Each structure stands twice: as C-alpha cells, then as structure tokens.
Amino acid sequence: MKTEPHRTASHGHLVIIGGHEDRRHDKEILTRFVELSGGENARIVVITAASKVADEMWEVYDKAFGDLGVRQCTHLSLESRQDANDEEKVRMVAEADGIFMTGGDQKRLLAIIGGTTLDAEMHTALKVRGACIGGTSAGASAMSGHMLAQGKTDLLPEKGAVSLGAGLGFLHKVVIDQHFSERQRLARLLSVVAQNPYLMGIGIDEDTALVVERGRGIEVLGEGSVTVVDGRTMNTNMADIREHATPELIDVRLHLLPAGSRYYLPEEGDTNAKPLPRSLQDFLENVTKRNPIS
C-alpha cells in the first residue's frame, strides 16, 4: 500500500503524545518531532516545568534527542513564574525551532508558565514562525485551552467527577486526555464531554501521538490509537441528576483513529483528496484552525 509522504511545510505543528513514548529503540514519535522541527540542525528546547524531578527528566530527553543526532538541544529550566518572564529564557524560545514539554503535572506546568511572556512567545513560535511544539503526558494535556485539571471515574461516566482548568490554548474547543486506553479513561472523557458538550474530547494512548498541522490536517503515529468523543448533538440529563450519578448520554459520536491514520482538509482543485465524513471534517477544521496569537 502506497503511503502519503510526510508533510513538512512551515505551517506550525503540534505533536501531542499520550505519554510513555519510545525513547530507546526506533523513537518513531520523537523522530517525527525532530523532522518537523527542522532535522538534526534544529534548535530544540526541552521544558521540564511540569516535573518535580526536572534534572532527571532532562537527562532522559537529552540522551534521546542526542541519539537522534540533534546538535542543539537545551534544557529550559523553569522553577517559577519569574523564570518564565526572564528575558534570556524567553529568548531561548524565540530562537527555537522545536519546543518540547515533558510529563509531570499539568497544573504545575500552567502555574509556572500560564500567561507569562514565555507563554506568549510559544504562541508566536507556533503561529508566526511555524515552529513545532511537542508535549507528552502532562505536556499534552496542557496544549488545549480547556485542560483536565483533575478527575477520576470508574467504568461509567459520573457527574462532577472531573474538573477543568485553563490550558495553554494552542488548540480550542477540545480537551485532551492521555494514557488513555492503558488507564481506561473513556468514562472520564465522556464525563468531561457530558458536562461540557461545547468541547470535543481527545484521548491519546501511550506511545501514540496526534500530529496537527495547522490549517491542513492530522496524522496519528506510534503504537496505539486516538479516540475522539463528540457530544455536540447528544441528548443528556446531566443538568437534572444528582452529583456522582451516571448520566444518560444519547447520540454521542466516537471516532477511533489508529496509528497510520492521516486526514487532511480538502484544498481547492485537489481531486485526489480523501473524502471526509462531515463529523470528522468538523473535528479537523476545529483542531487545525489557525487561531490568532493569544
């Protein structure tokens, strides 16, 4: 089967990873991140602010990117909001071709960089310079405007089981969950969508990445799948049931995109474009939208 060649135009890319990506063997996802950042000569910065063991996290990615031949990889150590407003640290982001956010706690990450000068410079890097921004686990959850702050459910959705916070806003009208299949988080994502039908839910498995090319389309890399939950047309009794009860959810749409899936928005005059179901085209238009700098 003939595969479509990778696209590397400088529209700006997001590499959103569900955690536990391969860092020792073929490193498929990290390799793609490096390619989209510009290859071995790319200037890559690694943000470890989500982690309480930042130096250990940096060692892991310094070795992984070094093994991939990256010559300019720098640790962007951020321990406070003062650091995230520091002129020299902001300059590192301004000059970076690839910006990678490690795992840890997304609330910690946002508490340090949310609304800072460095945050604004990351938006400029993506939307003006066409840089690549990657994030794994907590770094993935933080990419959307609405971020899962906390929440745990069993096998069924539950009213009040999850809460959201403000994320970095590289994507809007979505919420991202990670370690998705491995930690059986479908009920959690359904709970989010039931309480917030304005949002589409994106669940990303471990060693799996959703790659978003702004204005163009998506691809799925790795070993697992990306699950999309769309509740915009659903009927639910969520507003009327008691706290912690299981809601009724009717007509919820679910898309399962395994590794190897590629979908691009049709371009004028492109007669070979893969036809898209309307609901999936809505999803693509949403996640690839070129939002203004914020």
Residue frames as qw, qx, qy, qz and C-alpha x, y, z in Angstrom:
[[0.000, 0.888, 0.460, 0.000, 0.00, 0.00, 0.00],
 [0.413, 0.451, -0.017, 0.791, 1.44, 3.34, -1.03],
 [0.363, -0.676, -0.445, 0.462, 1.78, 5.77, 1.86],
 [0.173, 0.944, 0.142, 0.243, 1.47, 9.50, 1.64],
 [0.576, 0.261, -0.313, 0.709, 4.79, 11.32, 2.13],
 [0.366, -0.602, -0.438, 0.558, 5.26, 13.33, 5.29],
 [0.168, 0.872, 0.208, 0.410, 4.36, 16.98, 5.00],
 [0.614, -0.319, -0.234, 0.683, 6.95, 19.39, 6.37],
 [0.139, 0.673, 0.207, 0.696, 5.67, 22.81, 5.30],
 [0.265, 0.000, -0.499, 0.825, 6.14, 25.51, 7.92],
 [0.380, -0.589, -0.409, -0.584, 2.52, 25.91, 8.93],
 [0.298, -0.438, 0.571, -0.627, 3.40, 25.14, 12.52],
 [0.683, -0.084, -0.705, -0.171, 2.86, 21.70, 14.03],
 [0.562, -0.499, 0.446, -0.487, 1.75, 20.21, 17.33],
 [0.572, 0.133, -0.809, 0.001, 2.97, 16.75, 18.36],
 [0.580, -0.429, 0.273, -0.636, 0.60, 15.68, 21.15],
 [0.469, 0.227, -0.851, 0.069, 1.79, 12.49, 22.85],
 [0.747, -0.469, -0.264, -0.391, -0.18, 10.23, 25.19],
 [0.515, -0.690, 0.472, -0.186, 2.85, 9.53, 27.40],
 [0.742, -0.276, 0.604, 0.096, 5.49, 6.78, 27.62],
 [0.684, 0.692, -0.169, -0.159, 6.68, 7.33, 24.06],
 [0.939, 0.018, 0.035, 0.343, 9.57, 5.14, 22.95],
 [0.040, -0.961, 0.273, 0.037, 12.86, 6.86, 23.82],
 [0.556, -0.519, 0.632, 0.149, 15.22, 3.90, 23.45],
 [0.659, 0.137, 0.694, 0.257, 14.58, 2.00, 20.22],
 [0.403, 0.435, 0.514, 0.620, 13.25, 3.37, 16.92],
 [0.116, -0.463, -0.258, 0.840, 11.85, 6.51, 18.62],
 [0.249, 0.499, 0.664, 0.498, 9.23, 6.98, 15.90],
 [0.094, -0.907, -0.409, -0.022, 7.39, 9.84, 17.59],
 [0.381, -0.771, 0.115, 0.497, 10.46, 11.75, 18.73],
 [0.468, -0.008, 0.561, 0.683, 11.98, 11.27, 15.27],
 [0.165, 0.698, 0.572, 0.397, 8.91, 12.89, 13.72],
 [0.262, -0.918, -0.188, 0.231, 9.13, 15.76, 16.21],
 [0.461, -0.494, 0.345, 0.651, 12.76, 16.34, 15.19],
 [0.378, 0.306, 0.636, 0.600, 11.84, 16.20, 11.48],
 [0.013, 0.843, 0.486, 0.231, 9.07, 18.76, 11.91],
 [0.375, -0.851, -0.021, 0.367, 11.43, 20.97, 13.90],
 [0.331, 0.879, -0.302, -0.163, 13.92, 21.03, 11.04],
 [0.890, 0.277, -0.323, 0.162, 16.07, 17.91, 11.46],
 [0.798, -0.205, -0.275, 0.496, 19.43, 17.41, 13.12],
 [0.344, 0.226, -0.085, 0.907, 20.32, 21.10, 12.86],
 [0.338, -0.732, -0.383, -0.450, 17.11, 22.23, 14.59],
 [0.046, 0.320, -0.543, 0.775, 17.38, 24.23, 17.79],
 [0.611, -0.438, -0.614, -0.241, 15.32, 22.32, 20.35],
 [0.136, -0.401, 0.538, -0.729, 14.47, 23.39, 23.89],
 [0.516, -0.290, -0.806, -0.020, 13.06, 20.99, 26.48],
 [0.339, -0.497, 0.194, -0.775, 10.71, 22.45, 29.09],
 [0.469, -0.095, -0.855, 0.199, 10.60, 20.33, 32.26],
 [0.211, -0.305, 0.294, -0.881, 8.43, 22.67, 34.35],
 [0.776, -0.263, -0.268, -0.507, 5.68, 20.05, 34.81],
 [0.850, -0.061, -0.493, 0.174, 8.07, 17.73, 36.66],
 [0.523, -0.830, 0.164, -0.099, 9.38, 17.87, 40.22],
 [0.749, -0.332, 0.426, 0.385, 12.45, 15.93, 39.06],
 [0.466, 0.851, -0.041, -0.238, 13.33, 18.28, 36.24],
 [0.035, -0.710, 0.671, 0.209, 17.02, 17.39, 36.01],
 [0.497, -0.057, 0.865, 0.037, 16.28, 13.67, 35.74],
 [0.609, 0.636, 0.442, -0.173, 13.65, 14.35, 33.08],
 [0.273, 0.873, -0.296, -0.274, 16.10, 16.49, 31.14],
 [0.285, -0.475, 0.810, 0.190, 18.72, 13.70, 31.16],
 [0.621, 0.275, 0.733, -0.039, 16.22, 11.32, 29.56],
 [0.541, 0.793, 0.270, -0.081, 15.39, 13.67, 26.67],
 [0.010, -0.841, 0.468, 0.273, 18.91, 14.99, 26.27],
 [0.409, -0.254, 0.851, 0.211, 20.02, 11.42, 25.56],
 [0.586, 0.477, 0.654, -0.046, 17.01, 10.62, 23.34],
 [0.403, 0.899, 0.048, -0.164, 17.42, 13.69, 21.15],
 [0.156, -0.731, 0.614, 0.256, 21.18, 13.25, 21.14],
 [0.556, -0.021, 0.818, 0.148, 20.76, 9.70, 19.88],
 [0.545, 0.688, 0.479, -0.007, 18.66, 11.15, 17.04],
 [0.605, 0.259, 0.215, 0.721, 21.56, 13.37, 16.01],
 [0.055, -0.951, -0.228, -0.203, 20.22, 16.68, 17.33],
 [0.606, 0.247, -0.244, 0.716, 23.18, 19.01, 17.79],
 [0.020, -0.290, 0.231, -0.929, 21.50, 21.89, 19.60],
 [0.564, -0.531, -0.594, -0.217, 19.27, 20.68, 22.43],
 [0.100, 0.355, -0.429, 0.824, 18.93, 22.83, 25.52],
 [0.321, -0.486, -0.772, 0.255, 17.27, 22.41, 28.89],
 [0.141, -0.537, -0.073, -0.828, 14.87, 25.28, 29.59],
 [0.383, -0.275, -0.764, 0.441, 14.70, 25.06, 33.38],
 [0.263, -0.507, -0.127, -0.811, 11.70, 26.92, 34.82],
 [0.352, -0.221, -0.806, 0.421, 11.07, 26.82, 38.55],
 [0.004, -0.574, -0.475, 0.667, 8.96, 29.95, 38.96],
 [0.375, 0.835, 0.401, 0.052, 6.90, 32.49, 37.07],
 [0.140, -0.884, 0.260, 0.363, 9.84, 34.84, 37.41],
 [0.466, -0.237, 0.725, 0.448, 11.87, 32.36, 35.34],
 [0.435, 0.501, 0.709, 0.239, 9.10, 32.28, 32.72],
 [0.173, 0.967, 0.186, -0.032, 9.32, 36.06, 32.39],
 [0.516, -0.594, 0.336, 0.517, 13.12, 36.12, 32.30],
 [0.418, 0.777, -0.212, -0.420, 14.40, 37.81, 29.14],
 [0.022, 0.510, -0.831, -0.224, 17.13, 35.25, 28.45],
 [0.382, 0.108, 0.911, -0.109, 14.82, 32.26, 28.87],
 [0.540, 0.665, 0.334, -0.393, 12.19, 33.86, 26.65],
 [0.261, 0.725, -0.492, -0.406, 14.89, 34.45, 24.04],
 [0.244, -0.226, 0.936, 0.114, 15.65, 30.71, 24.04],
 [0.492, 0.466, 0.712, -0.185, 12.05, 30.04, 22.99],
 [0.368, 0.816, -0.003, -0.445, 12.14, 32.87, 20.45],
 [0.170, 0.648, -0.670, -0.320, 15.10, 31.19, 18.74],
 [0.472, -0.105, 0.872, -0.077, 13.87, 27.60, 19.00],
 [0.399, 0.142, -0.652, -0.628, 12.67, 25.51, 16.07],
 [0.640, -0.275, -0.696, -0.175, 11.23, 22.84, 18.34],
 [0.281, -0.432, 0.471, -0.716, 9.80, 23.22, 21.84],
 [0.621, -0.130, -0.766, -0.104, 9.15, 20.05, 23.84],
 [0.461, -0.498, 0.332, -0.655, 7.20, 19.86, 27.13],
 [0.281, 0.128, -0.940, 0.142, 7.80, 16.79, 29.29],
 [0.576, -0.490, -0.609, -0.239, 5.39, 14.96, 31.56],
 [0.173, 0.057, -0.591, 0.785, 4.64, 15.60, 35.20],
 [0.036, 0.615, 0.683, -0.393, 1.67, 17.60, 36.46],
 [0.241, 0.560, 0.438, 0.661, -0.15, 19.88, 34.03],
 [0.298, -0.910, -0.282, -0.052, -1.39, 22.09, 36.89],
 [0.592, -0.573, 0.133, 0.551, 2.22, 22.71, 37.90],
 [0.482, 0.189, 0.449, 0.728, 3.16, 23.50, 34.30],
 [0.033, 0.759, 0.428, 0.490, 0.37, 26.07, 33.93],
 [0.462, -0.845, -0.191, 0.191, 1.04, 27.61, 37.34],
 [0.568, -0.425, 0.237, 0.664, 4.59, 28.36, 36.19],
 [0.284, -0.042, 0.494, 0.821, 4.18, 29.43, 32.57],
 [0.128, 0.676, 0.702, 0.185, 0.50, 30.24, 32.01],
 [0.005, 0.962, 0.272, 0.032, 0.04, 33.88, 30.99],
 [0.506, -0.635, 0.211, 0.544, 3.77, 34.71, 31.09],
 [0.252, 0.764, -0.371, -0.463, 5.98, 36.26, 28.43],
 [0.161, -0.293, 0.913, 0.233, 7.33, 32.79, 27.66],
 [0.460, 0.425, 0.756, -0.189, 3.78, 31.53, 27.11],
 [0.412, 0.812, 0.089, -0.404, 3.16, 34.34, 24.62],
 [0.068, 0.659, -0.646, -0.379, 6.46, 33.61, 22.86],
 [0.378, 0.003, 0.922, 0.082, 5.46, 29.96, 22.42],
 [0.500, 0.663, 0.501, -0.245, 2.31, 31.11, 20.60],
 [0.257, 0.841, -0.276, -0.387, 4.42, 33.34, 18.36],
 [0.215, -0.417, 0.844, 0.259, 6.81, 30.45, 17.67],
 [0.447, 0.271, 0.853, 0.004, 3.96, 28.22, 16.55],
 [0.388, 0.747, 0.515, -0.163, 1.71, 30.66, 14.74],
 [0.212, 0.923, -0.163, -0.276, 4.16, 33.13, 13.21],
 [0.037, -0.664, 0.714, 0.218, 7.44, 31.23, 12.76],
 [0.857, 0.202, -0.352, -0.318, 5.91, 27.81, 12.08],
 [0.021, -0.467, 0.837, -0.283, 7.83, 26.06, 14.86],
 [0.681, -0.173, -0.685, -0.190, 6.92, 22.63, 16.19],
 [0.366, -0.463, 0.507, -0.629, 5.60, 22.25, 19.73],
 [0.640, -0.055, -0.762, -0.082, 5.56, 18.80, 21.31],
 [0.402, -0.442, 0.480, -0.643, 4.21, 17.66, 24.62],
 [0.530, -0.025, -0.846, -0.059, 3.91, 14.29, 26.34],
 [0.387, -0.420, -0.759, 0.314, 1.51, 13.26, 29.11],
 [0.147, -0.743, -0.371, 0.537, 1.02, 16.44, 31.19],
 [0.130, -0.391, 0.339, 0.846, 2.64, 18.39, 28.35],
 [0.025, -0.272, -0.791, -0.548, -0.07, 17.03, 26.04],
 [0.153, -0.687, -0.695, 0.143, -2.99, 17.84, 28.35],
 [0.211, -0.629, -0.149, 0.734, -1.73, 21.41, 28.71],
 [0.251, 0.025, 0.520, 0.816, -1.93, 22.18, 24.99],
 [0.053, -0.612, -0.670, -0.418, -5.66, 22.88, 24.80],
 [0.125, -0.506, 0.062, -0.851, -7.48, 25.98, 26.02],
 [0.758, -0.436, 0.126, -0.468, -9.52, 23.84, 28.42],
 [0.356, 0.415, -0.815, 0.193, -7.33, 21.41, 30.38],
 [0.802, -0.384, -0.446, -0.101, -8.21, 18.42, 32.51],
 [0.102, -0.710, 0.467, -0.516, -7.14, 19.55, 35.98],
 [0.169, -0.214, 0.902, -0.334, -8.26, 16.55, 37.99],
 [0.773, 0.062, 0.010, -0.632, -10.76, 13.75, 37.97],
 [0.010, -0.212, 0.977, 0.024, -11.16, 10.03, 38.36],
 [0.769, 0.030, 0.011, -0.638, -14.01, 7.80, 37.30],
 [0.612, -0.129, 0.780, -0.026, -14.61, 4.06, 37.31],
 [0.325, 0.121, 0.814, 0.465, -16.09, 2.30, 34.30],
 [0.128, 0.748, 0.622, 0.191, -19.04, 4.68, 33.91],
 [0.139, 0.497, 0.013, 0.856, -19.26, 8.45, 33.41],
 [0.397, -0.564, -0.610, 0.390, -20.14, 10.39, 36.54],
 [0.010, 0.895, 0.186, 0.405, -21.48, 13.87, 37.17],
 [0.330, -0.907, 0.203, -0.168, -18.96, 16.06, 38.96],
 [0.933, -0.215, 0.125, 0.260, -16.13, 13.54, 38.67],
 [0.652, 0.183, 0.151, 0.720, -13.83, 15.81, 36.66],
 [0.056, -0.913, -0.146, 0.377, -12.81, 19.43, 36.73],
 [0.651, 0.550, 0.164, 0.496, -11.19, 21.62, 34.10],
 [0.345, -0.716, 0.005, 0.607, -8.66, 24.41, 34.26],
 [0.408, 0.875, -0.124, -0.231, -7.17, 26.87, 31.79],
 [0.858, -0.015, 0.303, 0.415, -4.58, 25.39, 29.44],
 [0.365, -0.372, 0.303, 0.798, -2.07, 26.97, 27.05],
 [0.447, 0.701, 0.262, -0.490, -4.59, 27.38, 24.23],
 [0.082, -0.353, 0.705, 0.610, -2.73, 26.04, 21.20],
 [0.172, -0.288, -0.845, -0.416, -5.99, 24.22, 20.43],
 [0.340, -0.021, 0.316, -0.886, -9.51, 25.36, 21.26],
 [0.768, 0.018, -0.059, -0.637, -12.88, 23.66, 21.76],
 [0.823, 0.080, -0.562, 0.002, -11.19, 20.41, 22.76],
 [0.537, -0.677, 0.448, -0.230, -9.94, 18.72, 25.91],
 [0.624, 0.439, -0.646, 0.014, -7.07, 16.21, 25.83],
 [0.788, -0.481, 0.340, -0.182, -6.60, 13.13, 27.99],
 [0.386, 0.597, -0.703, -0.031, -3.51, 10.90, 27.90],
 [0.090, -0.192, 0.954, -0.210, -2.51, 7.33, 28.90],
 [0.584, -0.004, -0.074, -0.809, -5.98, 6.78, 27.51],
 [0.838, -0.015, -0.465, -0.285, -6.52, 3.06, 26.87],
 [0.508, 0.186, -0.728, 0.421, -3.91, 1.95, 29.38],
 [0.001, 0.031, 0.622, -0.783, -5.70, 3.71, 32.27],
 [0.029, -0.514, -0.846, -0.134, -9.24, 3.07, 30.94],
 [0.072, -0.338, -0.230, 0.910, -10.12, 6.75, 30.70],
 [0.065, -0.359, -0.657, -0.660, -13.07, 6.63, 28.30],
 [0.309, -0.716, -0.622, 0.066, -15.53, 7.14, 31.17],
 [0.337, -0.558, -0.138, 0.745, -13.53, 10.17, 32.30],
 [0.106, -0.063, 0.422, 0.898, -13.57, 11.70, 28.83],
 [0.186, -0.525, -0.726, -0.402, -17.30, 11.02, 28.48],
 [0.337, -0.694, -0.490, 0.406, -17.81, 12.77, 31.82],
 [0.232, -0.366, 0.112, 0.894, -15.98, 15.83, 30.51],
 [0.045, -0.149, -0.605, -0.781, -17.98, 15.94, 27.28],
 [0.253, -0.604, -0.750, -0.095, -21.29, 15.35, 29.09],
 [0.300, -0.716, -0.337, 0.532, -20.60, 18.30, 31.37],
 [0.038, -0.668, 0.227, 0.707, -19.13, 20.42, 28.56],
 [0.711, 0.427, 0.549, 0.103, -20.72, 19.47, 25.22],
 [0.260, 0.937, -0.138, -0.188, -19.08, 22.55, 23.67],
 [0.151, -0.682, 0.699, 0.154, -15.81, 20.59, 23.83],
 [0.894, 0.244, -0.354, -0.127, -14.67, 17.60, 21.80],
 [0.694, -0.585, 0.420, -0.005, -12.73, 15.03, 23.81],
 [0.644, 0.576, -0.503, 0.011, -9.41, 13.65, 22.54],
 [0.800, -0.486, 0.349, -0.045, -7.96, 10.54, 24.21],
 [0.512, 0.679, -0.526, -0.013, -4.42, 9.56, 23.24],
 [0.971, -0.212, -0.089, 0.068, -2.89, 6.17, 24.05],
 [0.511, -0.701, 0.398, 0.298, 0.64, 5.69, 25.34],
 [0.425, -0.250, 0.647, 0.582, 3.45, 5.68, 22.76],
 [0.320, 0.620, 0.644, 0.315, 0.98, 7.37, 20.41],
 [0.139, -0.380, -0.036, 0.914, 0.89, 10.90, 19.06],
 [0.368, 0.798, 0.478, 0.017, -1.66, 13.09, 17.36],
 [0.387, -0.171, 0.232, 0.876, 0.25, 15.35, 14.97],
 [0.249, 0.841, 0.440, -0.195, -1.62, 18.51, 13.99],
 [0.402, 0.089, 0.307, 0.858, -0.52, 20.56, 11.01],
 [0.114, 0.569, 0.356, -0.733, -2.15, 23.95, 11.40],
 [0.406, 0.548, -0.141, -0.717, -4.57, 24.75, 8.62],
 [0.401, 0.364, -0.740, -0.398, -4.09, 21.37, 6.92],
 [0.853, -0.108, -0.408, -0.306, -4.74, 18.14, 8.79],
 [0.605, -0.566, 0.498, -0.255, -3.72, 15.43, 11.23],
 [0.710, 0.252, -0.656, -0.047, -1.86, 12.15, 11.41],
 [0.786, -0.533, 0.212, -0.230, -1.57, 9.51, 14.13],
 [0.463, 0.552, -0.676, 0.159, 1.82, 7.95, 14.96],
 [0.277, -0.460, 0.720, -0.439, 3.00, 5.22, 17.27],
 [0.109, 0.043, -0.993, 0.024, 1.59, 2.01, 18.66],
 [0.147, 0.411, 0.783, -0.443, -1.94, 2.89, 19.78],
 [0.103, 0.617, 0.626, 0.466, -4.91, 5.00, 18.77],
 [0.053, 0.006, 0.198, -0.979, -6.51, 8.39, 19.21],
 [0.036, -0.558, -0.829, 0.010, -10.13, 8.40, 20.38],
 [0.072, -0.138, -0.062, -0.986, -12.34, 11.40, 19.61],
 [0.029, -0.529, -0.813, 0.241, -15.59, 11.91, 21.56],
 [0.064, -0.171, -0.245, -0.952, -18.07, 14.38, 20.03],
 [0.034, -0.470, -0.818, 0.330, -21.13, 15.22, 22.12],
 [0.067, 0.121, -0.077, -0.987, -22.33, 18.30, 20.30],
 [0.510, -0.124, -0.462, -0.715, -25.52, 16.62, 19.07],
 [0.317, -0.134, -0.913, 0.217, -26.12, 14.42, 22.12],
 [0.536, -0.599, -0.181, -0.566, -29.09, 14.41, 24.45],
 [0.472, 0.041, -0.727, 0.498, -28.30, 14.12, 28.15],
 [0.498, -0.757, -0.362, -0.220, -29.96, 14.54, 31.53],
 [0.591, 0.098, -0.399, 0.694, -26.70, 15.76, 33.11],
 [0.069, -0.413, 0.142, -0.897, -28.26, 19.00, 34.35],
 [0.665, -0.406, -0.130, -0.613, -31.03, 17.19, 36.24],
 [0.861, -0.163, -0.471, 0.097, -29.31, 14.30, 38.00],
 [0.588, -0.803, 0.088, 0.040, -27.68, 14.31, 41.43],
 [0.062, 0.799, -0.599, 0.011, -23.93, 14.69, 41.95],
 [0.235, -0.390, 0.890, 0.005, -21.94, 11.49, 41.30],
 [0.759, 0.311, 0.499, -0.281, -24.84, 9.87, 39.41],
 [0.405, -0.035, 0.712, 0.573, -24.33, 8.32, 35.97],
 [0.362, 0.468, -0.012, -0.806, -25.84, 10.46, 33.20],
 [0.711, 0.444, 0.545, 0.023, -27.87, 9.29, 30.26],
 [0.058, -0.576, 0.441, 0.686, -25.98, 10.01, 27.04],
 [0.688, 0.479, 0.544, -0.037, -27.79, 9.59, 23.73],
 [0.613, 0.751, 0.144, 0.199, -26.26, 10.07, 20.28],
 [0.338, -0.803, 0.388, 0.301, -22.64, 10.59, 21.31],
 [0.789, 0.585, -0.189, 0.018, -20.28, 10.22, 18.35],
 [0.634, -0.590, 0.448, 0.220, -16.97, 8.40, 18.72],
 [0.676, 0.669, -0.309, -0.024, -14.12, 8.24, 16.22],
 [0.796, -0.437, 0.350, 0.228, -11.23, 5.78, 16.62],
 [0.504, 0.815, -0.285, -0.019, -8.10, 6.77, 14.69],
 [0.912, -0.274, 0.151, 0.266, -5.39, 4.07, 14.88],
 [0.336, -0.622, 0.437, 0.556, -1.73, 4.73, 14.17],
 [0.353, 0.078, 0.718, 0.595, -1.26, 5.36, 10.46],
 [0.200, 0.798, 0.568, -0.023, -4.44, 7.41, 10.11],
 [0.248, -0.189, 0.153, 0.938, -3.95, 10.58, 8.06],
 [0.199, 0.766, 0.607, 0.073, -6.64, 13.09, 7.22],
 [0.255, -0.170, 0.095, 0.947, -6.23, 16.44, 5.50],
 [0.331, 0.660, 0.360, -0.570, -8.75, 19.13, 4.76],
 [0.629, 0.496, 0.488, 0.347, -9.62, 19.30, 1.05],
 [0.177, -0.496, 0.166, 0.834, -7.92, 22.05, -0.93],
 [0.551, 0.673, 0.109, -0.482, -9.48, 23.78, -3.89],
 [0.557, 0.638, -0.458, -0.270, -8.76, 21.86, -7.08],
 [0.127, -0.389, 0.906, -0.105, -7.49, 18.76, -5.24],
 [0.778, 0.061, -0.316, -0.540, -9.37, 15.92, -6.95],
 [0.648, 0.120, -0.740, 0.137, -7.45, 13.22, -5.07],
 [0.228, -0.395, 0.523, -0.720, -8.44, 14.36, -1.59],
 [0.205, -0.169, -0.955, 0.133, -9.71, 11.59, 0.67],
 [0.385, -0.553, -0.357, -0.647, -13.45, 12.18, 1.25],
 [0.092, 0.097, -0.698, 0.703, -14.27, 13.04, 4.86],
 [0.256, -0.627, -0.735, -0.026, -17.45, 12.33, 6.81],
 [0.071, -0.808, -0.120, -0.572, -18.97, 15.65, 7.88],
 [0.671, -0.739, -0.041, -0.047, -18.42, 14.97, 11.59],
 [0.807, -0.211, 0.101, 0.542, -14.74, 14.15, 11.07],
 [0.389, 0.544, 0.160, 0.726, -14.28, 17.20, 8.87],
 [0.345, -0.869, -0.108, -0.336, -15.73, 19.29, 11.71],
 [0.795, -0.542, 0.053, 0.266, -13.10, 17.82, 14.02],
 [0.694, 0.142, 0.175, 0.683, -10.27, 18.55, 11.58],
 [0.124, 0.747, 0.177, 0.629, -11.44, 22.11, 10.99],
 [0.543, -0.825, -0.075, -0.139, -11.55, 22.60, 14.74],
 [0.788, -0.484, 0.140, 0.354, -8.11, 21.24, 15.69],
 [0.643, 0.161, 0.271, 0.698, -6.28, 22.65, 12.67],
 [0.078, 0.939, 0.295, 0.161, -7.77, 26.12, 12.89],
 [0.529, 0.247, -0.162, 0.796, -5.19, 28.85, 12.69],
 [0.329, -0.851, -0.388, 0.129, -6.25, 30.77, 15.77],
 [0.219, 0.857, -0.161, 0.438, -4.76, 34.25, 16.16],
 [0.443, 0.205, -0.600, 0.634, -1.94, 34.85, 18.62],
 [0.546, -0.720, -0.237, -0.358, -3.27, 34.95, 22.14]]
